[in-house]
Amino acid sequence: MRSVSGQGTIWSFAVYHRAYDDAFADALPYVVALVELDEGPRLIGAVIDTPNAEVAIGRQVKAVPRELEPGQYAVYFRVAL
């Protein structure tokens, strides 16, 4: 196992206007992006704390882990300033 910086680039994204799970209904519309980390792996996650109109292919992002419930985490991304 090796550590990664959590920094990467948006390769593709989609704006969701329908919640496919009730847990995301309050977040509509929200962006889900395919991000290539600087170290190579690609991850999919929601983009947070960024207006949807500012999300674009090629934008630099930083991974932000969030605990969903005790011991269960999800990776989100925030556009790097």
PyMOL commands that set and color helices and strands:
alter all, ss='L'
color gray80, all
select helices_A, chain A and resi 22-27+52-54
alter helices_A, ss='H'
color red, helices_A
select strands_A, chain A and resi 7-16+30-37+42-47+60-69+72-79
alter strands_A, ss='S'
color yellow, strands_A
deselect
rebuild
show_as cartoon
